[in-house]
């Protein structure tokens, strides 16, 4: 099974080798027929502390690295 890849924005880089990435998704509300925006924060592994707040990045699923980290940063978006 292929690993999922998500795209989002770094909102925190305070942890050592960790960044927090906010992923936004939009969907159509089933009853109101209105577009709704929802976001979720993921802790992702950043081995070399390369990414800073505001960077757009891609994260990929990985085996657990700690209590919260189940994702790793694979690339920065252009």
MODELLER restraints for C-alpha pairs under 7 A, 6 or more apart:
rsr = mdl.restraints
at = mdl.atoms
rsr.add(forms.Gaussian(group=physical.xy_distance, feature=features.Distance(at['CA:3:A'], at['CA:60:A']), mean=6.52, stdev=0.5))
rsr.add(forms.Gaussian(group=physical.xy_distance, feature=features.Distance(at['CA:3:A'], at['CA:61:A']), mean=5.61, stdev=0.5))
rsr.add(forms.Gaussian(group=physical.xy_distance, feature=features.Distance(at['CA:4:A'], at['CA:60:A']), mean=5.74, stdev=0.5))
rsr.add(forms.Gaussian(group=physical.xy_distance, feature=features.Distance(at['CA:4:A'], at['CA:61:A']), mean=5.81, stdev=0.5))
rsr.add(forms.Gaussian(group=physical.xy_distance, feature=features.Distance(at['CA:5:A'], at['CA:58:A']), mean=6.53, stdev=0.5))
rsr.add(forms.Gaussian(group=physical.xy_distance, feature=features.Distance(at['CA:5:A'], at['CA:59:A']), mean=5.58, stdev=0.5))
rsr.add(forms.Gaussian(group=physical.xy_distance, feature=features.Distance(at['CA:5:A'], at['CA:60:A']), mean=4.53, stdev=0.5))
rsr.add(forms.Gaussian(group=physical.xy_distance, feature=features.Distance(at['CA:5:A'], at['CA:61:A']), mean=6.89, stdev=0.5))
rsr.add(forms.Gaussian(group=physical.xy_distance, feature=features.Distance(at['CA:6:A'], at['CA:58:A']), mean=5.58, stdev=0.5))
rsr.add(forms.Gaussian(group=physical.xy_distance, feature=features.Distance(at['CA:6:A'], at['CA:59:A']), mean=5.38, stdev=0.5))
rsr.add(forms.Gaussian(group=physical.xy_distance, feature=features.Distance(at['CA:6:A'], at['CA:60:A']), mean=6.56, stdev=0.5))
rsr.add(forms.Gaussian(group=physical.xy_distance, feature=features.Distance(at['CA:7:A'], at['CA:23:A']), mean=6.45, stdev=0.5))
rsr.add(forms.Gaussian(group=physical.xy_distance, feature=features.Distance(at['CA:7:A'], at['CA:57:A']), mean=5.81, stdev=0.5))
rsr.add(forms.Gaussian(group=physical.xy_distance, feature=features.Distance(at['CA:7:A'], at['CA:58:A']), mean=4.47, stdev=0.5))
rsr.add(forms.Gaussian(group=physical.xy_distance, feature=features.Distance(at['CA:7:A'], at['CA:59:A']), mean=6.40, stdev=0.5))
rsr.add(forms.Gaussian(group=physical.xy_distance, feature=features.Distance(at['CA:8:A'], at['CA:21:A']), mean=5.94, stdev=0.5))
rsr.add(forms.Gaussian(group=physical.xy_distance, feature=features.Distance(at['CA:8:A'], at['CA:22:A']), mean=5.45, stdev=0.5))
rsr.add(forms.Gaussian(group=physical.xy_distance, feature=features.Distance(at['CA:8:A'], at['CA:23:A']), mean=4.62, stdev=0.5))
rsr.add(forms.Gaussian(group=physical.xy_distance, feature=features.Distance(at['CA:8:A'], at['CA:24:A']), mean=6.95, stdev=0.5))
rsr.add(forms.Gaussian(group=physical.xy_distance, feature=features.Distance(at['CA:8:A'], at['CA:56:A']), mean=5.66, stdev=0.5))
rsr.add(forms.Gaussian(group=physical.xy_distance, feature=features.Distance(at['CA:8:A'], at['CA:57:A']), mean=5.66, stdev=0.5))
rsr.add(forms.Gaussian(group=physical.xy_distance, feature=features.Distance(at['CA:8:A'], at['CA:58:A']), mean=6.49, stdev=0.5))
rsr.add(forms.Gaussian(group=physical.xy_distance, feature=features.Distance(at['CA:9:A'], at['CA:21:A']), mean=5.35, stdev=0.5))
rsr.add(forms.Gaussian(group=physical.xy_distance, feature=features.Distance(at['CA:9:A'], at['CA:22:A']), mean=5.39, stdev=0.5))
rsr.add(forms.Gaussian(group=physical.xy_distance, feature=features.Distance(at['CA:9:A'], at['CA:23:A']), mean=6.89, stdev=0.5))
rsr.add(forms.Gaussian(group=physical.xy_distance, feature=features.Distance(at['CA:9:A'], at['CA:54:A']), mean=5.85, stdev=0.5))
rsr.add(forms.Gaussian(group=physical.xy_distance, feature=features.Distance(at['CA:9:A'], at['CA:55:A']), mean=5.67, stdev=0.5))
rsr.add(forms.Gaussian(group=physical.xy_distance, feature=features.Distance(at['CA:9:A'], at['CA:56:A']), mean=4.51, stdev=0.5))
rsr.add(forms.Gaussian(group=physical.xy_distance, feature=features.Distance(at['CA:9:A'], at['CA:57:A']), mean=6.12, stdev=0.5))
rsr.add(forms.Gaussian(group=physical.xy_distance, feature=features.Distance(at['CA:10:A'], at['CA:19:A']), mean=6.52, stdev=0.5))
rsr.add(forms.Gaussian(group=physical.xy_distance, feature=features.Distance(at['CA:10:A'], at['CA:20:A']), mean=5.72, stdev=0.5))
rsr.add(forms.Gaussian(group=physical.xy_distance, feature=features.Distance(at['CA:10:A'], at['CA:21:A']), mean=4.39, stdev=0.5))
rsr.add(forms.Gaussian(group=physical.xy_distance, feature=features.Distance(at['CA:10:A'], at['CA:22:A']), mean=6.36, stdev=0.5))
rsr.add(forms.Gaussian(group=physical.xy_distance, feature=features.Distance(at['CA:10:A'], at['CA:52:A']), mean=6.71, stdev=0.5))
rsr.add(forms.Gaussian(group=physical.xy_distance, feature=features.Distance(at['CA:10:A'], at['CA:53:A']), mean=4.98, stdev=0.5))
rsr.add(forms.Gaussian(group=physical.xy_distance, feature=features.Distance(at['CA:10:A'], at['CA:54:A']), mean=5.33, stdev=0.5))
rsr.add(forms.Gaussian(group=physical.xy_distance, feature=features.Distance(at['CA:10:A'], at['CA:55:A']), mean=5.51, stdev=0.5))
rsr.add(forms.Gaussian(group=physical.xy_distance, feature=features.Distance(at['CA:10:A'], at['CA:56:A']), mean=6.47, stdev=0.5))
rsr.add(forms.Gaussian(group=physical.xy_distance, feature=features.Distance(at['CA:11:A'], at['CA:20:A']), mean=5.69, stdev=0.5))
rsr.add(forms.Gaussian(group=physical.xy_distance, feature=features.Distance(at['CA:11:A'], at['CA:21:A']), mean=5.76, stdev=0.5))
rsr.add(forms.Gaussian(group=physical.xy_distance, feature=features.Distance(at['CA:11:A'], at['CA:22:A']), mean=6.45, stdev=0.5))
rsr.add(forms.Gaussian(group=physical.xy_distance, feature=features.Distance(at['CA:11:A'], at['CA:53:A']), mean=5.20, stdev=0.5))
rsr.add(forms.Gaussian(group=physical.xy_distance, feature=features.Distance(at['CA:11:A'], at['CA:54:A']), mean=6.37, stdev=0.5))
rsr.add(forms.Gaussian(group=physical.xy_distance, feature=features.Distance(at['CA:12:A'], at['CA:19:A']), mean=5.69, stdev=0.5))
rsr.add(forms.Gaussian(group=physical.xy_distance, feature=features.Distance(at['CA:12:A'], at['CA:20:A']), mean=5.07, stdev=0.5))
rsr.add(forms.Gaussian(group=physical.xy_distance, feature=features.Distance(at['CA:12:A'], at['CA:53:A']), mean=5.66, stdev=0.5))
rsr.add(forms.Gaussian(group=physical.xy_distance, feature=features.Distance(at['CA:13:A'], at['CA:19:A']), mean=4.63, stdev=0.5))
rsr.add(forms.Gaussian(group=physical.xy_distance, feature=features.Distance(at['CA:13:A'], at['CA:20:A']), mean=6.58, stdev=0.5))
rsr.add(forms.Gaussian(group=physical.xy_distance, feature=features.Distance(at['CA:13:A'], at['CA:52:A']), mean=5.97, stdev=0.5))
rsr.add(forms.Gaussian(group=physical.xy_distance, feature=features.Distance(at['CA:13:A'], at['CA:53:A']), mean=6.27, stdev=0.5))
rsr.add(forms.Gaussian(group=physical.xy_distance, feature=features.Distance(at['CA:17:A'], at['CA:45:A']), mean=5.87, stdev=0.5))
rsr.add(forms.Gaussian(group=physical.xy_distance, feature=features.Distance(at['CA:17:A'], at['CA:46:A']), mean=4.74, stdev=0.5))
rsr.add(forms.Gaussian(group=physical.xy_distance, feature=features.Distance(at['CA:17:A'], at['CA:47:A']), mean=5.06, stdev=0.5))
rsr.add(forms.Gaussian(group=physical.xy_distance, feature=features.Distance(at['CA:17:A'], at['CA:48:A']), mean=6.46, stdev=0.5))
rsr.add(forms.Gaussian(group=physical.xy_distance, feature=features.Distance(at['CA:17:A'], at['CA:49:A']), mean=5.32, stdev=0.5))
rsr.add(forms.Gaussian(group=physical.xy_distance, feature=features.Distance(at['CA:18:A'], at['CA:43:A']), mean=6.62, stdev=0.5))
rsr.add(forms.Gaussian(group=physical.xy_distance, feature=features.Distance(at['CA:18:A'], at['CA:44:A']), mean=5.68, stdev=0.5))
rsr.add(forms.Gaussian(group=physical.xy_distance, feature=features.Distance(at['CA:18:A'], at['CA:45:A']), mean=4.82, stdev=0.5))
rsr.add(forms.Gaussian(group=physical.xy_distance, feature=features.Distance(at['CA:18:A'], at['CA:46:A']), mean=5.25, stdev=0.5))
rsr.add(forms.Gaussian(group=physical.xy_distance, feature=features.Distance(at['CA:19:A'], at['CA:43:A']), mean=5.88, stdev=0.5))
rsr.add(forms.Gaussian(group=physical.xy_distance, feature=features.Distance(at['CA:19:A'], at['CA:44:A']), mean=5.41, stdev=0.5))
rsr.add(forms.Gaussian(group=physical.xy_distance, feature=features.Distance(at['CA:19:A'], at['CA:45:A']), mean=6.55, stdev=0.5))
rsr.add(forms.Gaussian(group=physical.xy_distance, feature=features.Distance(at['CA:19:A'], at['CA:46:A']), mean=6.48, stdev=0.5))
rsr.add(forms.Gaussian(group=physical.xy_distance, feature=features.Distance(at['CA:20:A'], at['CA:41:A']), mean=6.38, stdev=0.5))
rsr.add(forms.Gaussian(group=physical.xy_distance, feature=features.Distance(at['CA:20:A'], at['CA:42:A']), mean=5.58, stdev=0.5))
rsr.add(forms.Gaussian(group=physical.xy_distance, feature=features.Distance(at['CA:20:A'], at['CA:43:A']), mean=4.57, stdev=0.5))
rsr.add(forms.Gaussian(group=physical.xy_distance, feature=features.Distance(at['CA:20:A'], at['CA:44:A']), mean=6.13, stdev=0.5))
rsr.add(forms.Gaussian(group=physical.xy_distance, feature=features.Distance(at['CA:21:A'], at['CA:41:A']), mean=5.50, stdev=0.5))
rsr.add(forms.Gaussian(group=physical.xy_distance, feature=features.Distance(at['CA:21:A'], at['CA:42:A']), mean=5.23, stdev=0.5))
rsr.add(forms.Gaussian(group=physical.xy_distance, feature=features.Distance(at['CA:21:A'], at['CA:43:A']), mean=6.40, stdev=0.5))
rsr.add(forms.Gaussian(group=physical.xy_distance, feature=features.Distance(at['CA:22:A'], at['CA:39:A']), mean=6.41, stdev=0.5))
rsr.add(forms.Gaussian(group=physical.xy_distance, feature=features.Distance(at['CA:22:A'], at['CA:40:A']), mean=5.61, stdev=0.5))
rsr.add(forms.Gaussian(group=physical.xy_distance, feature=features.Distance(at['CA:22:A'], at['CA:41:A']), mean=4.45, stdev=0.5))
rsr.add(forms.Gaussian(group=physical.xy_distance, feature=features.Distance(at['CA:22:A'], at['CA:42:A']), mean=6.46, stdev=0.5))
rsr.add(forms.Gaussian(group=physical.xy_distance, feature=features.Distance(at['CA:23:A'], at['CA:39:A']), mean=5.41, stdev=0.5))
rsr.add(forms.Gaussian(group=physical.xy_distance, feature=features.Distance(at['CA:23:A'], at['CA:40:A']), mean=5.37, stdev=0.5))
rsr.add(forms.Gaussian(group=physical.xy_distance, feature=features.Distance(at['CA:23:A'], at['CA:41:A']), mean=6.27, stdev=0.5))
rsr.add(forms.Gaussian(group=physical.xy_distance, feature=features.Distance(at['CA:24:A'], at['CA:37:A']), mean=6.84, stdev=0.5))
rsr.add(forms.Gaussian(group=physical.xy_distance, feature=features.Distance(at['CA:24:A'], at['CA:38:A']), mean=5.70, stdev=0.5))
rsr.add(forms.Gaussian(group=physical.xy_distance, feature=features.Distance(at['CA:24:A'], at['CA:39:A']), mean=4.20, stdev=0.5))
rsr.add(forms.Gaussian(group=physical.xy_distance, feature=features.Distance(at['CA:24:A'], at['CA:40:A']), mean=6.60, stdev=0.5))
rsr.add(forms.Gaussian(group=physical.xy_distance, feature=features.Distance(at['CA:25:A'], at['CA:37:A']), mean=5.84, stdev=0.5))
rsr.add(forms.Gaussian(group=physical.xy_distance, feature=features.Distance(at['CA:25:A'], at['CA:38:A']), mean=5.46, stdev=0.5))
rsr.add(forms.Gaussian(group=physical.xy_distance, feature=features.Distance(at['CA:25:A'], at['CA:39:A']), mean=6.15, stdev=0.5))
rsr.add(forms.Gaussian(group=physical.xy_distance, feature=features.Distance(at['CA:26:A'], at['CA:35:A']), mean=6.50, stdev=0.5))
rsr.add(forms.Gaussian(group=physical.xy_distance, feature=features.Distance(at['CA:26:A'], at['CA:36:A']), mean=5.51, stdev=0.5))
rsr.add(forms.Gaussian(group=physical.xy_distance, feature=features.Distance(at['CA:26:A'], at['CA:37:A']), mean=4.54, stdev=0.5))
rsr.add(forms.Gaussian(group=physical.xy_distance, feature=features.Distance(at['CA:26:A'], at['CA:38:A']), mean=6.29, stdev=0.5))
rsr.add(forms.Gaussian(group=physical.xy_distance, feature=features.Distance(at['CA:27:A'], at['CA:35:A']), mean=5.60, stdev=0.5))
rsr.add(forms.Gaussian(group=physical.xy_distance, feature=features.Distance(at['CA:27:A'], at['CA:36:A']), mean=5.50, stdev=0.5))
rsr.add(forms.Gaussian(group=physical.xy_distance, feature=features.Distance(at['CA:27:A'], at['CA:37:A']), mean=6.81, stdev=0.5))
rsr.add(forms.Gaussian(group=physical.xy_distance, feature=features.Distance(at['CA:28:A'], at['CA:34:A']), mean=5.53, stdev=0.5))
rsr.add(forms.Gaussian(group=physical.xy_distance, feature=features.Distance(at['CA:28:A'], at['CA:35:A']), mean=4.55, stdev=0.5))
rsr.add(forms.Gaussian(group=physical.xy_distance, feature=features.Distance(at['CA:28:A'], at['CA:36:A']), mean=6.11, stdev=0.5))
rsr.add(forms.Gaussian(group=physical.xy_distance, feature=features.Distance(at['CA:29:A'], at['CA:35:A']), mean=6.18, stdev=0.5))
rsr.add(forms.Gaussian(group=physical.xy_distance, feature=features.Distance(at['CA:29:A'], at['CA:36:A']), mean=6.44, stdev=0.5))
rsr.add(forms.Gaussian(group=physical.xy_distance, feature=features.Distance(at['CA:43:A'], at['CA:68:A']), mean=6.30, stdev=0.5))
rsr.add(forms.Gaussian(group=physical.xy_distance, feature=features.Distance(at['CA:43:A'], at['CA:69:A']), mean=5.18, stdev=0.5))
rsr.add(forms.Gaussian(group=physical.xy_distance, feature=features.Distance(at['CA:43:A'], at['CA:71:A']), mean=6.72, stdev=0.5))
rsr.add(forms.Gaussian(group=physical.xy_distance, feature=features.Distance(at['CA:44:A'], at['CA:69:A']), mean=5.57, stdev=0.5))
rsr.add(forms.Gaussian(group=physical.xy_distance, feature=features.Distance(at['CA:44:A'], at['CA:70:A']), mean=6.78, stdev=0.5))
rsr.add(forms.Gaussian(group=physical.xy_distance, feature=features.Distance(at['CA:44:A'], at['CA:71:A']), mean=4.64, stdev=0.5))
rsr.add(forms.Gaussian(group=physical.xy_distance, feature=features.Distance(at['CA:44:A'], at['CA:72:A']), mean=4.65, stdev=0.5))
rsr.add(forms.Gaussian(group=physical.xy_distance, feature=features.Distance(at['CA:44:A'], at['CA:73:A']), mean=6.08, stdev=0.5))
rsr.add(forms.Gaussian(group=physical.xy_distance, feature=features.Distance(at['CA:45:A'], at['CA:69:A']), mean=6.58, stdev=0.5))
rsr.add(forms.Gaussian(group=physical.xy_distance, feature=features.Distance(at['CA:45:A'], at['CA:71:A']), mean=6.27, stdev=0.5))
rsr.add(forms.Gaussian(group=physical.xy_distance, feature=features.Distance(at['CA:45:A'], at['CA:72:A']), mean=4.38, stdev=0.5))
rsr.add(forms.Gaussian(group=physical.xy_distance, feature=features.Distance(at['CA:45:A'], at['CA:73:A']), mean=6.04, stdev=0.5))
rsr.add(forms.Gaussian(group=physical.xy_distance, feature=features.Distance(at['CA:46:A'], at['CA:72:A']), mean=6.45, stdev=0.5))
rsr.add(forms.Gaussian(group=physical.xy_distance, feature=features.Distance(at['CA:46:A'], at['CA:73:A']), mean=5.84, stdev=0.5))
rsr.add(forms.Gaussian(group=physical.xy_distance, feature=features.Distance(at['CA:56:A'], at['CA:76:A']), mean=5.90, stdev=0.5))
rsr.add(forms.Gaussian(group=physical.xy_distance, feature=features.Distance(at['CA:56:A'], at['CA:77:A']), mean=5.41, stdev=0.5))
rsr.add(forms.Gaussian(group=physical.xy_distance, feature=features.Distance(at['CA:57:A'], at['CA:73:A']), mean=6.86, stdev=0.5))
rsr.add(forms.Gaussian(group=physical.xy_distance, feature=features.Distance(at['CA:57:A'], at['CA:75:A']), mean=5.77, stdev=0.5))
rsr.add(forms.Gaussian(group=physical.xy_distance, feature=features.Distance(at['CA:57:A'], at['CA:76:A']), mean=4.22, stdev=0.5))
rsr.add(forms.Gaussian(group=physical.xy_distance, feature=features.Distance(at['CA:57:A'], at['CA:77:A']), mean=5.29, stdev=0.5))
rsr.add(forms.Gaussian(group=physical.xy_distance, feature=features.Distance(at['CA:58:A'], at['CA:73:A']), mean=5.92, stdev=0.5))
rsr.add(forms.Gaussian(group=physical.xy_distance, feature=features.Distance(at['CA:58:A'], at['CA:74:A']), mean=5.78, stdev=0.5))
rsr.add(forms.Gaussian(group=physical.xy_distance, feature=features.Distance(at['CA:58:A'], at['CA:75:A']), mean=5.36, stdev=0.5))
rsr.add(forms.Gaussian(group=physical.xy_distance, feature=features.Distance(at['CA:58:A'], at['CA:76:A']), mean=6.14, stdev=0.5))
rsr.add(forms.Gaussian(group=physical.xy_distance, feature=features.Distance(at['CA:58:A'], at['CA:77:A']), mean=6.82, stdev=0.5))
rsr.add(forms.Gaussian(group=physical.xy_distance, feature=features.Distance(at['CA:59:A'], at['CA:71:A']), mean=6.14, stdev=0.5))
rsr.add(forms.Gaussian(group=physical.xy_distance, feature=features.Distance(at['CA:59:A'], at['CA:72:A']), mean=5.37, stdev=0.5))
rsr.add(forms.Gaussian(group=physical.xy_distance, feature=features.Distance(at['CA:59:A'], at['CA:73:A']), mean=4.36, stdev=0.5))
rsr.add(forms.Gaussian(group=physical.xy_distance, feature=features.Distance(at['CA:59:A'], at['CA:74:A']), mean=5.56, stdev=0.5))
rsr.add(forms.Gaussian(group=physical.xy_distance, feature=features.Distance(at['CA:60:A'], at['CA:71:A']), mean=5.41, stdev=0.5))
rsr.add(forms.Gaussian(group=physical.xy_distance, feature=features.Distance(at['CA:60:A'], at['CA:72:A']), mean=5.44, stdev=0.5))
rsr.add(forms.Gaussian(group=physical.xy_distance, feature=features.Distance(at['CA:60:A'], at['CA:73:A']), mean=6.40, stdev=0.5))
rsr.add(forms.Gaussian(group=physical.xy_distance, feature=features.Distance(at['CA:60:A'], at['CA:74:A']), mean=6.48, stdev=0.5))
rsr.add(forms.Gaussian(group=physical.xy_distance, feature=features.Distance(at['CA:61:A'], at['CA:70:A']), mean=6.14, stdev=0.5))
rsr.add(forms.Gaussian(group=physical.xy_distance, feature=features.Distance(at['CA:61:A'], at['CA:71:A']), mean=4.56, stdev=0.5))
rsr.add(forms.Gaussian(group=physical.xy_distance, feature=features.Distance(at['CA:61:A'], at['CA:72:A']), mean=6.51, stdev=0.5))
rsr.add(forms.Gaussian(group=physical.xy_distance, feature=features.Distance(at['CA:62:A'], at['CA:70:A']), mean=5.59, stdev=0.5))
rsr.add(forms.Gaussian(group=physical.xy_distance, feature=features.Distance(at['CA:62:A'], at['CA:71:A']), mean=5.28, stdev=0.5))
rsr.add(forms.Gaussian(group=physical.xy_distance, feature=features.Distance(at['CA:62:A'], at['CA:72:A']), mean=6.46, stdev=0.5))
rsr.add(forms.Gaussian(group=physical.xy_distance, feature=features.Distance(at['CA:63:A'], at['CA:70:A']), mean=6.05, stdev=0.5))
rsr.add(forms.Gaussian(group=physical.xy_distance, feature=features.Distance(at['CA:64:A'], at['CA:70:A']), mean=4.71, stdev=0.5))
